[in-house]
Amino acid sequence: MSVMTVGQAIVKFLDNQYVELDGARTKFVDGIFTIFGHGIVVGLGQALDRDPGQLRVYQGRNEQGMAHAAAGFAKQNNRRRIIACASSIGPGAANMVTAAACATVNRIPLLLFPGDTFAVRQPDPVLQQLERDSSPAVTVNDAFRPVCRFWDRITRPEQLMSTLCQAMRVLTDPADTGAVCVALSQDVEGESYDYPDYFFEKRVHRIRRPRPVREDLDTLVSLIASSRKPLLICGGGVRYSEAGETLERFCERFQIPFAETQAGKSACRGSCPMNLGGIGVTGNGAANALARQADLIIAVGTRLTDFTTGSKELYGHTRMASVNIAPFDAGKMDADMVIGDAKACLEDAEAELAKIGYTGGWGDDVEKAKSAWETEYRRLADYAYGPDFEPLIAARDPESLEDYRRATGGEITQTAAIALIRREIGPDAIVTGASGSLPGDLQRMWTTDGKDSYLMEYGFSTMGYEIASALGAKMARPEREVYAMCGDGAFLMLHSELVTSLQEGRKINVLLFDNCGFGCINNLQMSNGIGNLATEFRCRDGEGELRGPMIPVDYAKVAAGYGCVGYTARTLEELRQALRDARRQTVSTLIDIKVLPKTMTDGYDAWWNVGLASETDAEAQKKAYKNLLKNREKARKY
């Protein structure tokens, strides 16, 4: 037996957790990210100060940012390693709620230890306590309940044992992982208990590969065998199962083309002959064209979000089979469910299809679709400002572009910038992103053979995730260059972990696409007949409206003020030189890329269902609503 405080027991327990997959064993918890404050510093903080074991303590700058960094670390490690996060009570804890939701939506293990009020309640109301007259048991940490996979509050020292064991079960379960919140009553953190020694013994959590039951496998094989034009969708589950090579072999052997979700991209080689690229609302012309022709959709390891399915219109009435380790996801869109690990399911299906000598019937359709998209890609890559320049996305306000050029001097198009970046940075470089128009451009235009090099978060599309997750990815893979792709809006929302990257000596590169506004949402509102309202960064005019001059910001100077190396690129040549010089730097860099508005990619025959006004006197809005009704009628109803 060992007498120790709750804080000390947490540290010792976390230091002895391991995961095992296919015989490879990995230490699960690398360390703890924290911003020490009231409610955590003298409890858990005391334990980390006295004996952290092999756990490293990382200092964050914003609680949401440090939690995003931890999520990026876990994702880049394919969920085999994590960094826990600890915060003060009240605002420090509340700052992590967004990150918890982001992790849960994307099935990323994230362990949170927010400080809490006193279990004994004697000193209530304490500093930073949110009081509810309906219940003294409710605190800020109850806000974590709906956004976490597992939640508990420790009010007695002995509760810690079963709770931490359950927390590890959830964090290491591929089907159920997400955010875990263990709220720590601040008085209990320092209380002692005689813990049994076996609680602290080395624990190995096996990540299993459940194989499909015979009936599920037979159904899948029968569906494929009777299909002439099947299309497979590669989701994030393929990445976490490390099934990329298996999927490529499966598709090449049976001549089945496959498309990628945001989470699935880089699980397989972009150069694989069967790889069509991104599918759905942010997909490309090749994948979406063949999706409409397919007579069977095989969804592997994907949650089938509205962006992947085109709001269930793109292939909403096509027969579907869904291979997923999570039954909840496998049953979506009335698909035939195949429950199991992605790699194991594909291996078993391959063996059965080989027996009957199956080959898909696409003929040269795949090659033609890819060739047509390559032509379109070259157009996007060569797209440049000049005398005959036209925006890729029609702008209702033609003066915006000239206003932007006067404010910033920028002449770079966003699509040409992405193509140039792809050519200039290393083939194994890791890119991260989350919000705005960039994830769509990247899902369409970004190709890579670098395994697990694409770290888009597009389940929660969390503005502010970009730079923090890049830090987490760099902490996971210090030998690789990491690039955060973010817009100016996302940068302004959260970039504080740039300072942490300097502190930790983990160089990241921020590629900031500055178009003076929330460009993606500006496109959405204007394409649906709504005015240019509060989505561009403008001063107020003489009428008191946000229609005055655009607000130019020198983001390179902002980064330089922190100690990073900053660059400003107004032309493609300046961008090329900045990228090359940034690779030579040893500290974090930021390239402020002045990109023209409305120069991002547009849709490729995929619809997105958004709520539009059914009553309006604006003709453009009436037209948009009629189009919504037409597509809604064609979409699958559930």
FIVEX-687981 format. One record per residue (C-alpha): residue in one letter; x, y, z. Coordinates in steps of 0.5 Angstrom, whole numbers, plus 500, padded with zeros to 3 digits. Layout:
+----+-----+-----+-----+
: aa :  c1 :  c2 :  c3 :
+----+-----+-----+-----+
:  A :   X :   Y :   Z :
...
+----+-----+-----+-----+
This chain:
+----+-----+-----+-----+
: aa :  c1 :  c2 :  c3 :
+----+-----+-----+-----+
:  M : 500 : 500 : 500 :
:  S : 502 : 507 : 499 :
:  V : 500 : 513 : 502 :
:  M : 500 : 519 : 497 :
:  T : 495 : 525 : 495 :
:  V : 490 : 525 : 490 :
:  G : 495 : 529 : 485 :
:  Q : 501 : 525 : 487 :
:  A : 497 : 518 : 485 :
:  I : 495 : 521 : 478 :
:  V : 502 : 523 : 476 :
:  K : 504 : 516 : 478 :
:  F : 498 : 512 : 475 :
:  L : 499 : 516 : 468 :
:  D : 506 : 515 : 468 :
:  N : 505 : 507 : 468 :
:  Q : 500 : 507 : 462 :
:  Y : 502 : 503 : 456 :
:  V : 498 : 502 : 449 :
:  E : 500 : 496 : 445 :
:  L : 498 : 494 : 437 :
:  D : 500 : 489 : 433 :
:  G : 505 : 487 : 439 :
:  A : 508 : 494 : 439 :
:  R : 508 : 497 : 446 :
:  T : 508 : 505 : 447 :
:  K : 508 : 509 : 453 :
:  F : 501 : 512 : 453 :
:  V : 502 : 519 : 456 :
:  D : 508 : 523 : 455 :
:  G : 506 : 529 : 459 :
:  I : 502 : 534 : 462 :
:  F : 500 : 541 : 459 :
:  T : 498 : 546 : 464 :
:  I : 497 : 553 : 465 :
:  F : 498 : 553 : 473 :
:  G : 492 : 557 : 476 :
:  H : 488 : 557 : 482 :
:  G : 485 : 550 : 484 :
:  I : 491 : 546 : 480 :
:  V : 497 : 549 : 482 :
:  V : 498 : 547 : 489 :
:  G : 495 : 540 : 488 :
:  L : 497 : 537 : 482 :
:  G : 502 : 542 : 481 :
:  Q : 505 : 540 : 488 :
:  A : 506 : 533 : 485 :
:  L : 509 : 534 : 479 :
:  D : 514 : 539 : 482 :
:  R : 516 : 533 : 487 :
:  D : 516 : 527 : 483 :
:  P : 514 : 528 : 475 :
:  G : 517 : 521 : 474 :
:  Q : 518 : 521 : 466 :
:  L : 512 : 526 : 465 :
:  R : 514 : 532 : 462 :
:  V : 511 : 539 : 464 :
:  Y : 509 : 543 : 458 :
:  Q : 507 : 551 : 459 :
:  G : 501 : 553 : 455 :
:  R : 499 : 560 : 453 :
:  N : 491 : 559 : 452 :
:  E : 488 : 553 : 455 :
:  Q : 484 : 552 : 449 :
:  G : 490 : 552 : 445 :
:  M : 494 : 548 : 449 :
:  A : 489 : 542 : 449 :
:  H : 489 : 543 : 441 :
:  A : 496 : 542 : 441 :
:  A : 495 : 536 : 445 :
:  A : 490 : 533 : 440 :
:  G : 495 : 535 : 435 :
:  F : 500 : 531 : 438 :
:  A : 495 : 525 : 439 :
:  K : 493 : 525 : 432 :
:  Q : 500 : 525 : 429 :
:  N : 501 : 519 : 433 :
:  N : 495 : 516 : 431 :
:  R : 492 : 516 : 438 :
:  R : 498 : 512 : 441 :
:  R : 500 : 517 : 445 :
:  I : 497 : 523 : 449 :
:  I : 499 : 529 : 453 :
:  A : 494 : 531 : 458 :
:  C : 492 : 538 : 460 :
:  A : 490 : 541 : 467 :
:  S : 487 : 548 : 468 :
:  S : 485 : 552 : 474 :
:  I : 477 : 552 : 475 :
:  G : 473 : 557 : 472 :
:  P : 475 : 561 : 466 :
:  G : 481 : 556 : 465 :
:  A : 477 : 550 : 465 :
:  A : 471 : 553 : 461 :
:  N : 477 : 555 : 455 :
:  M : 478 : 548 : 454 :
:  V : 471 : 546 : 453 :
:  T : 471 : 548 : 445 :
:  A : 477 : 543 : 445 :
:  A : 474 : 538 : 448 :
:  A : 468 : 538 : 443 :
:  C : 473 : 538 : 437 :
:  A : 477 : 532 : 440 :
:  T : 470 : 528 : 441 :
:  V : 467 : 530 : 434 :
:  N : 474 : 527 : 431 :
:  R : 475 : 521 : 435 :
:  I : 482 : 524 : 438 :
:  P : 484 : 522 : 445 :
:  L : 484 : 528 : 450 :
:  L : 485 : 527 : 457 :
:  L : 483 : 534 : 461 :
:  F : 484 : 535 : 469 :
:  P : 480 : 542 : 470 :
:  G : 481 : 544 : 477 :
:  D : 474 : 545 : 481 :
:  T : 471 : 548 : 487 :
:  F : 471 : 545 : 494 :
:  A : 468 : 538 : 495 :
:  V : 466 : 540 : 502 :
:  R : 463 : 547 : 500 :
:  Q : 465 : 550 : 506 :
:  P : 469 : 556 : 503 :
:  D : 464 : 557 : 498 :
:  P : 463 : 561 : 493 :
:  V : 471 : 561 : 492 :
:  L : 475 : 565 : 487 :
:  Q : 472 : 563 : 480 :
:  Q : 466 : 559 : 482 :
:  L : 460 : 560 : 478 :
:  E : 454 : 559 : 483 :
:  R : 447 : 556 : 481 :
:  D : 442 : 558 : 486 :
:  S : 438 : 551 : 483 :
:  S : 444 : 547 : 485 :
:  P : 451 : 548 : 489 :
:  A : 453 : 541 : 486 :
:  V : 453 : 545 : 479 :
:  T : 460 : 548 : 477 :
:  V : 463 : 550 : 470 :
:  N : 466 : 543 : 469 :
:  D : 459 : 541 : 468 :
:  A : 459 : 544 : 461 :
:  F : 464 : 538 : 459 :
:  R : 459 : 533 : 460 :
:  P : 456 : 534 : 453 :
:  V : 462 : 534 : 449 :
:  C : 466 : 529 : 453 :
:  R : 466 : 521 : 452 :
:  F : 467 : 520 : 459 :
:  W : 466 : 525 : 465 :
:  D : 467 : 525 : 473 :
:  R : 468 : 529 : 479 :
:  I : 473 : 527 : 484 :
:  T : 470 : 528 : 491 :
:  R : 473 : 523 : 495 :
:  P : 481 : 520 : 494 :
:  E : 478 : 513 : 493 :
:  Q : 474 : 515 : 487 :
:  L : 480 : 516 : 483 :
:  M : 482 : 509 : 482 :
:  S : 476 : 506 : 478 :
:  T : 475 : 513 : 475 :
:  L : 482 : 513 : 472 :
:  C : 481 : 506 : 470 :
:  Q : 475 : 508 : 466 :
:  A : 478 : 514 : 463 :
:  M : 484 : 509 : 460 :
:  R : 479 : 505 : 457 :
:  V : 475 : 510 : 453 :
:  L : 482 : 514 : 451 :
:  T : 485 : 507 : 448 :
:  D : 478 : 505 : 445 :
:  P : 478 : 506 : 437 :
:  A : 471 : 506 : 437 :
:  D : 469 : 510 : 443 :
:  T : 475 : 515 : 444 :
:  G : 474 : 522 : 445 :
:  A : 475 : 527 : 450 :
:  V : 475 : 525 : 458 :
:  C : 474 : 530 : 463 :
:  V : 476 : 528 : 470 :
:  A : 474 : 534 : 474 :
:  L : 479 : 535 : 481 :
:  S : 476 : 538 : 487 :
:  Q : 481 : 543 : 489 :
:  D : 481 : 541 : 497 :
:  V : 481 : 533 : 495 :
:  E : 487 : 534 : 490 :
:  G : 491 : 535 : 497 :
:  E : 488 : 529 : 501 :
:  S : 492 : 523 : 502 :
:  Y : 489 : 516 : 501 :
:  D : 493 : 509 : 502 :
:  Y : 493 : 507 : 495 :
:  P : 494 : 499 : 494 :
:  D : 501 : 498 : 490 :
:  Y : 497 : 494 : 484 :
:  F : 494 : 501 : 482 :
:  F : 500 : 503 : 480 :
:  E : 503 : 497 : 476 :
:  K : 505 : 498 : 469 :
:  R : 498 : 497 : 465 :
:  V : 498 : 495 : 458 :
:  H : 492 : 497 : 454 :
:  R : 491 : 493 : 448 :
:  I : 488 : 496 : 441 :
:  R : 485 : 490 : 438 :
:  R : 483 : 489 : 431 :
:  P : 476 : 486 : 431 :
:  R : 475 : 482 : 425 :
:  P : 468 : 482 : 422 :
:  V : 463 : 476 : 423 :
:  R : 462 : 471 : 418 :
:  E : 455 : 474 : 416 :
:  D : 457 : 481 : 415 :
:  L : 463 : 479 : 411 :
:  D : 459 : 475 : 407 :
:  T : 454 : 481 : 406 :
:  L : 460 : 486 : 404 :
:  V : 463 : 481 : 399 :
:  S : 456 : 479 : 396 :
:  L : 455 : 487 : 395 :
:  I : 461 : 488 : 391 :
:  A : 461 : 482 : 387 :
:  S : 454 : 484 : 384 :
:  S : 457 : 491 : 383 :
:  R : 460 : 493 : 377 :
:  K : 462 : 500 : 379 :
:  P : 463 : 500 : 386 :
:  L : 467 : 506 : 389 :
:  L : 470 : 506 : 396 :
:  I : 471 : 512 : 401 :
:  C : 477 : 512 : 405 :
:  G : 476 : 515 : 412 :
:  G : 480 : 517 : 418 :
:  G : 479 : 510 : 421 :
:  V : 484 : 507 : 415 :
:  R : 489 : 512 : 418 :
:  Y : 488 : 510 : 425 :
:  S : 488 : 503 : 423 :
:  E : 494 : 504 : 419 :
:  A : 491 : 500 : 414 :
:  G : 493 : 505 : 408 :
:  E : 497 : 500 : 404 :
:  T : 492 : 494 : 405 :
:  L : 487 : 499 : 402 :
:  E : 491 : 501 : 396 :
:  R : 492 : 493 : 395 :
:  F : 485 : 492 : 395 :
:  C : 483 : 497 : 391 :
:  E : 488 : 496 : 385 :
:  R : 487 : 488 : 386 :
:  F : 480 : 489 : 384 :
:  Q : 480 : 496 : 380 :
:  I : 476 : 499 : 385 :
:  P : 477 : 507 : 385 :
:  F : 477 : 510 : 392 :
:  A : 476 : 517 : 394 :
:  E : 479 : 521 : 401 :
:  T : 475 : 524 : 406 :
:  Q : 479 : 530 : 410 :
:  A : 481 : 525 : 416 :
:  G : 483 : 520 : 411 :
:  K : 487 : 524 : 406 :
:  S : 495 : 521 : 407 :
:  A : 493 : 515 : 410 :
:  C : 494 : 512 : 402 :
:  R : 499 : 515 : 397 :
:  G : 496 : 521 : 393 :
:  S : 500 : 517 : 387 :
:  C : 496 : 511 : 388 :
:  P : 493 : 510 : 381 :
:  M : 486 : 508 : 384 :
:  N : 486 : 515 : 388 :
:  L : 481 : 520 : 386 :
:  G : 483 : 525 : 391 :
:  G : 478 : 529 : 396 :
:  I : 470 : 527 : 395 :
:  G : 464 : 531 : 397 :
:  V : 462 : 538 : 398 :
:  T : 470 : 540 : 399 :
:  G : 472 : 534 : 394 :
:  N : 474 : 535 : 387 :
:  G : 471 : 534 : 380 :
:  A : 474 : 527 : 379 :
:  A : 471 : 524 : 385 :
:  N : 465 : 527 : 385 :
:  A : 463 : 525 : 378 :
:  L : 465 : 518 : 379 :
:  A : 461 : 518 : 386 :
:  R : 455 : 520 : 382 :
:  Q : 456 : 514 : 377 :
:  A : 457 : 509 : 382 :
:  D : 452 : 503 : 384 :
:  L : 455 : 501 : 390 :
:  I : 459 : 506 : 396 :
:  I : 464 : 502 : 400 :
:  A : 465 : 507 : 406 :
:  V : 471 : 505 : 410 :
:  G : 472 : 508 : 417 :
:  T : 468 : 515 : 416 :
:  R : 463 : 518 : 420 :
:  L : 459 : 520 : 413 :
:  T : 458 : 527 : 415 :
:  D : 455 : 532 : 410 :
:  F : 461 : 535 : 407 :
:  T : 463 : 527 : 405 :
:  T : 456 : 526 : 403 :
:  G : 454 : 532 : 399 :
:  S : 448 : 533 : 405 :
:  K : 446 : 526 : 403 :
:  E : 445 : 528 : 395 :
:  L : 451 : 526 : 392 :
:  Y : 450 : 519 : 392 :
:  G : 444 : 519 : 397 :
:  H : 440 : 513 : 393 :
:  T : 446 : 509 : 392 :
:  R : 447 : 502 : 395 :
:  M : 452 : 503 : 401 :
:  A : 456 : 498 : 405 :
:  S : 460 : 501 : 411 :
:  V : 466 : 498 : 414 :
:  N : 467 : 501 : 421 :
:  I : 469 : 499 : 428 :
:  A : 464 : 504 : 431 :
:  P : 457 : 501 : 430 :
:  F : 454 : 508 : 431 :
:  D : 458 : 510 : 425 :
:  A : 457 : 504 : 421 :
:  G : 449 : 504 : 421 :
:  K : 449 : 511 : 418 :
:  M : 445 : 512 : 411 :
:  D : 442 : 506 : 412 :
:  A : 448 : 502 : 410 :
:  D : 449 : 495 : 410 :
:  M : 454 : 495 : 417 :
:  V : 460 : 491 : 417 :
:  I : 463 : 492 : 424 :
:  G : 470 : 491 : 425 :
:  D : 477 : 494 : 424 :
:  A : 479 : 497 : 417 :
:  K : 485 : 493 : 416 :
:  A : 482 : 486 : 418 :
:  C : 476 : 487 : 414 :
:  L : 479 : 489 : 408 :
:  E : 484 : 483 : 409 :
:  D : 478 : 478 : 410 :
:  A : 474 : 481 : 404 :
:  E : 480 : 481 : 399 :
:  A : 481 : 474 : 401 :
:  E : 474 : 472 : 399 :
:  L : 474 : 477 : 393 :
:  A : 480 : 473 : 390 :
:  K : 477 : 466 : 391 :
:  I : 471 : 469 : 386 :
:  G : 476 : 473 : 381 :
:  Y : 472 : 479 : 382 :
:  T : 474 : 485 : 378 :
:  G : 471 : 492 : 378 :
:  G : 468 : 494 : 371 :
:  W : 470 : 502 : 371 :
:  G : 474 : 501 : 365 :
:  D : 478 : 507 : 363 :
:  D : 473 : 511 : 367 :
:  V : 478 : 512 : 373 :
:  E : 484 : 515 : 368 :
:  K : 479 : 519 : 364 :
:  A : 476 : 522 : 371 :
:  K : 483 : 523 : 374 :
:  S : 486 : 526 : 367 :
:  A : 480 : 531 : 367 :
:  W : 482 : 533 : 374 :
:  E : 489 : 534 : 372 :
:  T : 487 : 539 : 367 :
:  E : 483 : 543 : 372 :
:  Y : 488 : 543 : 377 :
:  R : 493 : 546 : 372 :
:  R : 488 : 551 : 371 :
:  L : 488 : 553 : 378 :
:  A : 495 : 552 : 379 :
:  D : 496 : 557 : 374 :
:  Y : 491 : 562 : 376 :
:  A : 494 : 569 : 376 :
:  Y : 492 : 576 : 377 :
:  G : 492 : 580 : 370 :
:  P : 488 : 584 : 365 :
:  D : 483 : 579 : 364 :
:  F : 483 : 577 : 371 :
:  E : 476 : 574 : 374 :
:  P : 475 : 572 : 381 :
:  L : 474 : 564 : 381 :
:  I : 468 : 565 : 386 :
:  A : 463 : 571 : 383 :
:  A : 463 : 577 : 388 :
:  R : 457 : 581 : 389 :
:  D : 461 : 587 : 390 :
:  P : 466 : 588 : 385 :
:  E : 470 : 594 : 389 :
:  S : 472 : 589 : 394 :
:  L : 478 : 586 : 390 :
:  E : 481 : 593 : 388 :
:  D : 480 : 595 : 396 :
:  Y : 484 : 589 : 398 :
:  R : 489 : 591 : 393 :
:  R : 490 : 598 : 395 :
:  A : 490 : 596 : 402 :
:  T : 495 : 590 : 402 :
:  G : 498 : 591 : 395 :
:  G : 497 : 583 : 394 :
:  E : 496 : 580 : 388 :
:  I : 497 : 572 : 389 :
:  T : 491 : 568 : 388 :
:  Q : 490 : 563 : 393 :
:  T : 490 : 557 : 389 :
:  A : 496 : 559 : 385 :
:  A : 499 : 560 : 392 :
:  I : 497 : 552 : 394 :
:  A : 500 : 549 : 388 :
:  L : 507 : 553 : 389 :
:  I : 507 : 551 : 397 :
:  R : 506 : 544 : 395 :
:  R : 512 : 544 : 390 :
:  E : 517 : 548 : 394 :
:  I : 516 : 544 : 401 :
:  G : 519 : 537 : 403 :
:  P : 515 : 531 : 400 :
:  D : 514 : 529 : 408 :
:  A : 512 : 535 : 411 :
:  I : 506 : 535 : 415 :
:  V : 500 : 540 : 414 :
:  T : 495 : 542 : 419 :
:  G : 489 : 546 : 418 :
:  A : 481 : 547 : 420 :
:  S : 477 : 552 : 418 :
:  G : 475 : 557 : 412 :
:  S : 476 : 556 : 405 :
:  L : 483 : 553 : 406 :
:  P : 481 : 546 : 408 :
:  G : 477 : 545 : 401 :
:  D : 482 : 548 : 397 :
:  L : 487 : 543 : 400 :
:  Q : 482 : 537 : 400 :
:  R : 482 : 538 : 392 :
:  M : 489 : 540 : 391 :
:  W : 493 : 537 : 396 :
:  T : 497 : 531 : 394 :
:  T : 502 : 527 : 398 :
:  D : 505 : 520 : 399 :
:  G : 508 : 522 : 405 :
:  K : 504 : 518 : 410 :
:  D : 500 : 521 : 416 :
:  S : 502 : 528 : 413 :
:  Y : 495 : 531 : 412 :
:  L : 492 : 534 : 419 :
:  M : 486 : 537 : 417 :
:  E : 481 : 538 : 423 :
:  Y : 474 : 538 : 419 :
:  G : 469 : 535 : 424 :
:  F : 468 : 541 : 428 :
:  S : 472 : 546 : 424 :
:  T : 475 : 549 : 430 :
:  M : 478 : 556 : 428 :
:  G : 484 : 557 : 432 :
:  Y : 486 : 549 : 432 :
:  E : 491 : 551 : 426 :
:  I : 497 : 553 : 430 :
:  A : 496 : 550 : 436 :
:  S : 495 : 543 : 432 :
:  A : 502 : 544 : 428 :
:  L : 505 : 545 : 435 :
:  G : 503 : 538 : 437 :
:  A : 504 : 535 : 431 :
:  K : 512 : 538 : 431 :
:  M : 512 : 535 : 438 :
:  A : 510 : 528 : 436 :
:  R : 515 : 529 : 430 :
:  P : 520 : 533 : 431 :
:  E : 524 : 531 : 425 :
:  R : 519 : 533 : 420 :
:  E : 517 : 540 : 418 :
:  V : 510 : 542 : 420 :
:  Y : 506 : 548 : 416 :
:  A : 500 : 551 : 419 :
:  M : 495 : 553 : 414 :
:  C : 491 : 558 : 417 :
:  G : 487 : 564 : 415 :
:  D : 487 : 571 : 418 :
:  G : 481 : 570 : 421 :
:  A : 483 : 564 : 425 :
:  F : 490 : 567 : 426 :
:  L : 487 : 573 : 430 :
:  M : 482 : 568 : 434 :
:  L : 488 : 564 : 437 :
:  H : 495 : 564 : 435 :
:  S : 498 : 564 : 442 :
:  E : 502 : 557 : 442 :
:  L : 507 : 560 : 437 :
:  V : 510 : 563 : 444 :
:  T : 510 : 555 : 446 :
:  S : 513 : 553 : 440 :
:  L : 519 : 558 : 441 :
:  Q : 519 : 556 : 449 :
:  E : 520 : 548 : 447 :
:  G : 524 : 549 : 441 :
:  R : 519 : 546 : 436 :
:  K : 520 : 550 : 430 :
:  I : 513 : 550 : 426 :
:  N : 511 : 554 : 420 :
:  V : 505 : 559 : 419 :
:  L : 502 : 560 : 412 :
:  L : 497 : 565 : 413 :
:  F : 493 : 567 : 408 :
:  D : 491 : 574 : 409 :
:  N : 484 : 576 : 405 :
:  C : 482 : 581 : 410 :
:  G : 476 : 578 : 412 :
:  F : 472 : 571 : 414 :
:  G : 473 : 570 : 406 :
:  C : 469 : 563 : 406 :
:  I : 463 : 565 : 410 :
:  N : 463 : 571 : 406 :
:  N : 462 : 567 : 400 :
:  L : 457 : 563 : 403 :
:  Q : 453 : 569 : 405 :
:  M : 453 : 572 : 398 :
:  S : 452 : 566 : 394 :
:  N : 446 : 565 : 397 :
:  G : 443 : 573 : 396 :
:  I : 445 : 576 : 402 :
:  G : 449 : 582 : 403 :
:  N : 456 : 583 : 404 :
:  L : 455 : 583 : 412 :
:  A : 460 : 583 : 417 :
:  T : 465 : 578 : 414 :
:  E : 470 : 583 : 411 :
:  F : 475 : 587 : 416 :
:  R : 473 : 594 : 414 :
:  C : 472 : 600 : 418 :
:  R : 466 : 603 : 419 :
:  D : 464 : 608 : 414 :
:  G : 460 : 615 : 415 :
:  E : 454 : 612 : 415 :
:  G : 456 : 608 : 421 :
:  E : 456 : 601 : 417 :
:  L : 462 : 596 : 416 :
:  R : 463 : 598 : 409 :
:  G : 469 : 603 : 410 :
:  P : 476 : 602 : 408 :
:  M : 479 : 595 : 409 :
:  I : 484 : 594 : 415 :
:  P : 491 : 592 : 413 :
:  V : 495 : 588 : 418 :
:  D : 502 : 586 : 418 :
:  Y : 502 : 579 : 421 :
:  A : 510 : 578 : 420 :
:  K : 511 : 584 : 425 :
:  V : 506 : 580 : 430 :
:  A : 510 : 574 : 429 :
:  A : 517 : 578 : 429 :
:  G : 515 : 581 : 436 :
:  Y : 514 : 574 : 439 :
:  G : 521 : 572 : 436 :
:  C : 519 : 568 : 430 :
:  V : 522 : 570 : 423 :
:  G : 517 : 573 : 419 :
:  Y : 516 : 574 : 412 :
:  T : 511 : 578 : 407 :
:  A : 509 : 575 : 400 :
:  R : 505 : 580 : 395 :
:  T : 507 : 576 : 389 :
:  L : 509 : 569 : 388 :
:  E : 516 : 570 : 387 :
:  E : 516 : 573 : 394 :
:  L : 512 : 567 : 397 :
:  R : 517 : 562 : 393 :
:  Q : 523 : 566 : 397 :
:  A : 520 : 566 : 403 :
:  L : 518 : 558 : 403 :
:  R : 526 : 557 : 401 :
:  D : 529 : 561 : 407 :
:  A : 524 : 559 : 412 :
:  R : 526 : 552 : 411 :
:  R : 533 : 554 : 413 :
:  Q : 531 : 557 : 420 :
:  T : 531 : 554 : 426 :
:  V : 526 : 558 : 430 :
:  S : 518 : 558 : 428 :
:  T : 516 : 562 : 422 :
:  L : 510 : 566 : 419 :
:  I : 509 : 568 : 412 :
:  D : 504 : 573 : 411 :
:  I : 501 : 571 : 404 :
:  K : 497 : 577 : 401 :
:  V : 492 : 573 : 397 :
:  L : 486 : 576 : 393 :
:  P : 479 : 575 : 395 :
:  K : 475 : 570 : 391 :
:  T : 481 : 566 : 389 :
:  M : 479 : 560 : 392 :
:  T : 476 : 553 : 389 :
:  D : 469 : 553 : 388 :
:  G : 464 : 547 : 388 :
:  Y : 465 : 541 : 384 :
:  D : 458 : 538 : 383 :
:  A : 456 : 537 : 390 :
:  W : 451 : 541 : 394 :
:  W : 451 : 543 : 402 :
:  N : 445 : 544 : 405 :
:  V : 444 : 550 : 409 :
:  G : 438 : 553 : 413 :
:  L : 436 : 559 : 408 :
:  A : 430 : 564 : 409 :
:  S : 424 : 561 : 406 :
:  E : 420 : 568 : 406 :
:  T : 424 : 574 : 403 :
:  D : 423 : 580 : 398 :
:  A : 430 : 579 : 395 :
:  E : 430 : 575 : 388 :
:  A : 437 : 572 : 389 :
:  Q : 435 : 569 : 396 :
:  K : 428 : 567 : 393 :
:  K : 433 : 563 : 387 :
:  A : 437 : 560 : 393 :
:  Y : 431 : 558 : 397 :
:  K : 428 : 554 : 390 :
:  N : 435 : 551 : 389 :
:  L : 435 : 548 : 396 :
:  L : 428 : 545 : 395 :
:  K : 430 : 542 : 389 :
:  N : 436 : 539 : 392 :
:  R : 433 : 537 : 398 :
:  E : 428 : 533 : 394 :
:  K : 434 : 529 : 391 :
:  A : 437 : 528 : 397 :
:  R : 436 : 521 : 402 :
:  K : 432 : 523 : 407 :
:  Y : 436 : 520 : 413 :
+----+-----+-----+-----+
